[in-house]
Amino acid sequence: MTAASASRIKPGFRQQSAKLLETAALLLIIAFIMLPILWLALTAIKPQEKAYTTDIIFTPTLDNFEIIFSDESVIINEGTDRERGEVGRKMVPNVFNSVVVSGATILIAIPLATLAAYAFSRYQFLGNGVLLIWILTTQFIPAIVVAIPFFTLFRTVEIFGSPLLGTRLGLIIVNMSIVLPYAIWMIKGFVDALPGEIEEAAYVDGCNDFQILFFISLPLIRPGVLVASVFAFIMSWNEFLFALIIGREMRTMQVALMTTSGARGIMWEQMAAAGMVVMVPIFFLAMFIRKNVVDGLTMGAVK
C-alpha cells in the first residue's frame, strides 16, 4: 500500500472512529439517565419479597399500586407470616391536590407572565431594567429562607374566615411566586425574538396593542409559551418544601411519598409505585408537546 492510498484511508478511519466513540458516549448517557427510571419501574411491579433484591426476573404484580390507592387495610406477606396492619396510602386525594394546585398555578401564572413579558419586551418605562433584575433575583433566594415567612403570613391571613395555611389556595399562591418570575423571563426571550416589523405592519393596519398581542404576537410565540408552561408545570408538580410546610394536611404527591414507610421501614415497592404515579403525567405531557418544545427552544436561534 502506497503512502498516498494510506493517507486516503486515514480520514475515513478517523471519521468512523469518531462516530463509534460518539455513539458509545450517547449510549452511556442514555443508560445513565434511563437506568434509575427503569429500576424504579421494575421495583414498582415487584412483589414484596423481591423488592429488596436485585432480581430482574420475577412475576410482575400490580399489588403495590392497589395498596397505595386503597382506602382499607390490606393483607401483606411478612416472610412466612401473614398479618394485617398495613393501611392503604389513600393516594387519590394527594393526586387530586397535585393536579389542582399545579393546574391552577399554570392557568393563572402563564397569562400573567405572557402579559408581563410582552410589556417588558416592547415598552420602555421607568424602572424597566431594575424591575426585571429584581424579578430574576427572586430565583436565587433559597426556598427555606422564605418558607417561614410564608408560614407565618398564611397562618395569619384568612380567606372566607379560614387561614390560608393548609389550603390549596395557599399552595397555589406560593407556587406562583416560584413559577411567575421564571415564566416571565422565559417568555420574554421569545417575544424579543419576534421581528418588530410584523407588529409595526399591524399598527399601520389599525390594530391596537391588545389586538397585536392576542392575534399577531401570541400565535407566533405559542411554542415558547407552551415550553414555559411545561417547565412551570414541572416546577409546580415537583415542589416539595412548600407543600410540606404550607400544605400541612393538604398533601400533594411529593409529600405523600414520605408516607410509604411502616413497621418494616421504607416500603420500597410502594414508594416506587408512588414514584411512577408522580412521573407518568410529566412523561405523557412531554411526549404530547415534544414538537412544540423543540420549536420553542430553537425559536429565534436562526434569523
RAWO-V743181 format. One record per pair of residues at least 4 apart in sequence whose C-alpha atoms are under 8 Angstrom apart, sorted by sequence separation. I is the first residue (numbers start at 0). J is the second residue. D is the distance in whole Angstrom. If there is no record, write none. Layout:
I_J_D + I_J_D
This chain:
0_4_6 + 1_5_6 + 2_6_6 + 3_7_6 + 4_8_6 + 5_9_6 + 6_10_7 + 7_11_7 + 8_12_6 + 9_13_6 + 10_14_6 + 11_15_6 + 12_16_6 + 13_17_6 + 14_18_6 + 15_19_6 + 16_20_6 + 17_21_6 + 18_22_6 + 19_23_6 + 20_24_6 + 21_25_6 + 22_26_6 + 23_27_6 + 24_28_6 + 25_29_6 + 26_30_6 + 27_31_6 + 28_32_6 + 29_33_6 + 30_34_5 + 31_35_8 + 32_36_7 + 33_37_6 + 34_38_6 + 35_39_6 + 36_40_6 + 37_41_6 + 38_42_6 + 39_43_6 + 40_44_7 + 41_45_6 + 45_49_6 + 46_50_6 + 47_51_8 + 49_53_8 + 61_65_6 + 62_66_6 + 63_67_6 + 64_68_6 + 65_69_6 + 69_73_8 + 76_80_6 + 77_81_6 + 89_93_8 + 90_94_6 + 91_95_6 + 92_96_6 + 93_97_6 + 94_98_6 + 95_99_6 + 96_100_6 + 97_101_6 + 98_102_6 + 99_103_6 + 100_104_6 + 101_105_6 + 102_106_6 + 103_107_6 + 104_108_6 + 105_109_6 + 106_110_7 + 107_111_7 + 108_112_6 + 109_113_6 + 110_114_6 + 111_115_6 + 112_116_6 + 113_117_6 + 114_118_6 + 115_119_6 + 116_120_6 + 117_121_6 + 118_122_5 + 119_123_7 + 123_127_6 + 126_130_6 + 127_131_6 + 128_132_6 + 129_133_6 + 130_134_6 + 131_135_6 + 132_136_6 + 133_137_7 + 134_138_8 + 135_139_8 + 136_140_7 + 140_144_7 + 141_145_7 + 142_146_6 + 143_147_7 + 144_148_8 + 145_149_6 + 146_150_6 + 147_151_6 + 148_152_6 + 149_153_6 + 150_154_6 + 151_155_6 + 152_156_6 + 153_157_7 + 157_161_5 + 158_162_6 + 165_169_7 + 166_170_7 + 167_171_6 + 168_172_6 + 169_173_6 + 170_174_6 + 171_175_6 + 172_176_6 + 173_177_7 + 174_178_6 + 175_179_5 + 176_180_7 + 177_181_7 + 178_182_6 + 179_183_6 + 180_184_6 + 181_185_6 + 182_186_6 + 183_187_6 + 184_188_7 + 185_189_7 + 186_190_6 + 187_191_6 + 188_192_6 + 189_193_7 + 193_197_8 + 194_198_8 + 195_199_6 + 196_200_6 + 197_201_6 + 198_202_6 + 199_203_6 + 200_204_6 + 201_205_7 + 202_206_5 + 206_210_6 + 207_211_6 + 208_212_6 + 209_213_6 + 210_214_6 + 211_215_5 + 212_216_5 + 213_217_5 + 214_218_7 + 215_219_7 + 216_220_6 + 217_221_6 + 220_224_6 + 221_225_6 + 222_226_6 + 223_227_6 + 224_228_6 + 225_229_6 + 226_230_6 + 227_231_6 + 228_232_6 + 229_233_6 + 230_234_6 + 231_235_6 + 232_236_6 + 233_237_6 + 234_238_6 + 238_242_7 + 239_243_6 + 240_244_6 + 241_245_5 + 242_246_5 + 243_247_6 + 246_250_6 + 250_254_6 + 251_255_6 + 252_256_6 + 253_257_8 + 254_258_8 + 255_259_8 + 260_264_5 + 261_265_6 + 266_270_6 + 267_271_6 + 268_272_6 + 269_273_6 + 270_274_6 + 271_275_6 + 272_276_6 + 273_277_6 + 274_278_6 + 275_279_6 + 276_280_8 + 277_281_8 + 278_282_6 + 279_283_6 + 280_284_6 + 281_285_6 + 282_286_6 + 283_287_6 + 284_288_6 + 285_289_6 + 288_292_6 + 289_293_6 + 290_294_6 + 291_295_6 + 292_296_6 + 293_297_6 + 294_298_6 + 297_301_8 + 0_5_7 + 45_50_6 + 49_54_7 + 76_81_5 + 77_82_7 + 117_122_8 + 140_145_8 + 157_162_4 + 158_163_7 + 163_168_7 + 164_169_6 + 165_170_8 + 201_206_6 + 202_207_7 + 206_211_6 + 210_215_7 + 211_216_6 + 212_217_6 + 213_218_7 + 241_246_7 + 242_247_7 + 246_251_8 + 250_255_6 + 260_265_4 + 261_266_7 + 265_270_8 + 75_81_6 + 76_82_7 + 156_162_6 + 157_163_6 + 163_169_5 + 259_265_6 + 260_266_5 + 66_73_7 + 74_81_7 + 75_82_6 + 155_162_6 + 156_163_6 + 242_249_8 + 243_250_7 + 259_266_6 + 42_50_6 + 49_57_8 + 74_82_6 + 75_83_7 + 119_127_7 + 154_162_6 + 155_163_8 + 242_250_7 + 259_267_8 + 74_83_5 + 153_162_6 + 154_163_6 + 202_211_8 + 242_251_7 + 73_83_6 + 74_84_7 + 75_85_7 + 153_163_5 + 154_164_5 + 201_211_7 + 259_269_6 + 72_83_7 + 73_84_7 + 74_85_7 + 153_164_5 + 242_253_8 + 243_254_6 + 259_270_6 + 45_57_7 + 46_58_8 + 72_84_6 + 73_85_6 + 119_131_8 + 242_254_7 + 45_58_7 + 46_59_7 + 72_85_6 + 73_86_6 + 198_211_7 + 41_55_8 + 45_59_6 + 46_60_6 + 72_86_4 + 73_87_7 + 150_164_7 + 201_215_8 + 239_253_6 + 256_270_6 + 44_59_5 + 45_60_6 + 71_86_6 + 72_87_6 + 238_253_7 + 239_254_6 + 44_60_5 + 46_62_8 + 70_86_7 + 71_87_6 + 153_169_7 + 237_253_7 + 44_61_6 + 46_63_8 + 69_86_8 + 70_87_5 + 198_215_7 + 236_253_8 + 256_273_6 + 43_61_8 + 44_62_8 + 69_87_4 + 70_88_7 + 197_215_8 + 198_216_8 + 256_274_7 + 44_63_7 + 68_87_6 + 69_88_6 + 70_89_5 + 43_63_7 + 66_86_8 + 67_87_5 + 68_88_6 + 69_89_6 + 43_64_8 + 66_87_5 + 67_88_4 + 68_89_5 + 69_90_8 + 252_273_8 + 66_88_7 + 67_89_6 + 68_90_5 + 67_90_6 + 68_91_6 + 193_216_8 + 149_173_8 + 253_277_8 + 252_277_7 + 190_216_8 + 193_219_8 + 193_220_8 + 47_76_7 + 48_78_8 + 190_220_7 + 189_220_6 + 189_223_6 + 186_223_6 + 185_223_8 + 186_224_6 + 138_177_7 + 186_227_7 + 138_180_7 + 185_227_6 + 137_180_7 + 138_181_7 + 135_180_6 + 182_227_6 + 134_180_6 + 135_181_8 + 182_228_8 + 233_281_7 + 135_184_8 + 182_231_7 + 181_231_8 + 178_231_6 + 229_284_8 + 178_234_7 + 229_285_8 + 178_235_7 + 174_235_6 + 225_288_8 + 174_238_8 + 226_291_7 + 225_291_7 + 226_292_5 + 100_167_6 + 104_171_5 + 108_175_6 + 112_179_6 + 116_183_5 + 120_187_6 + 225_292_7 + 99_167_8 + 100_168_8 + 103_171_7 + 104_172_8 + 111_179_8 + 112_180_8 + 115_183_6 + 116_184_7 + 119_187_7 + 173_241_7 + 223_291_8 + 113_182_8 + 222_291_5 + 223_292_8 + 226_295_6 + 100_170_7 + 101_171_7 + 104_174_7 + 108_178_7 + 109_179_7 + 112_182_6 + 113_183_7 + 116_186_6 + 117_187_6 + 120_190_7 + 222_292_7 + 225_295_8 + 226_296_8 + 96_167_7 + 100_171_5 + 104_175_6 + 108_179_6 + 112_183_5 + 116_187_4 + 120_191_6 + 170_241_7 + 223_294_8 + 224_295_8 + 170_242_7 + 222_294_6 + 223_295_4 + 101_174_8 + 109_182_7 + 113_186_6 + 117_190_6 + 222_295_5 + 223_296_7 + 108_182_8 + 112_186_7 + 113_187_8 + 116_190_7 + 221_295_8 + 170_245_7 + 220_295_8 + 223_298_8 + 169_245_7 + 170_246_6 + 169_246_7 + 166_245_8 + 167_246_7 + 165_245_6 + 166_246_6 + 164_245_6 + 165_246_4 + 164_246_7 + 165_247_5 + 167_249_7 + 164_247_7 + 165_248_6 + 166_249_6 + 165_249_6 + 153_245_8 + 146_240_8 + 150_244_7 + 117_212_8 + 146_241_7 + 150_245_6 + 149_245_8 + 143_240_8 + 142_240_8 + 146_244_7 + 142_241_8 + 146_245_8 + 189_295_8 + 192_298_7 + 193_299_7 + 192_299_5 + 189_298_7 + 189_299_7 + 113_224_8 + 109_224_8 + 109_227_8 + 109_228_7 + 105_228_6 + 105_231_7 + 105_232_6 + 104_232_8 + 102_232_7 + 101_232_6 + 104_235_7 + 101_235_5 + 100_235_8 + 101_236_6 + 98_236_8 + 97_236_6 + 96_249_7 + 96_250_7 + 97_251_5 + 96_251_5 + 97_252_6 + 93_249_8 + 95_251_8 + 96_252_8 + 93_250_6 + 94_251_6 + 93_251_5 + 94_252_6 + 93_252_5 + 90_252_7 + 93_255_7 + 90_255_7 + 88_258_7 + 88_259_7 + 85_261_7 + 67_269_7 + 66_269_8 + 63_268_6 + 64_269_7 + 67_272_8 + 63_269_5 + 67_273_7 + 64_272_6 + 63_272_6 + 64_273_7 + 51_267_8 + 50_267_7 + 50_268_6 + 47_268_7 + 46_268_8 + 45_268_7 + 44_268_7 + 42_267_7 + 43_268_5 + 42_268_5 + 43_269_7 + 43_270_8 + 43_271_5 + 44_272_7 + 42_271_6 + 43_272_4 + 42_272_8 + 40_271_7 + 39_271_5 + 40_272_8 + 43_275_7 + 39_272_8 + 39_274_8 + 40_275_7 + 39_275_7
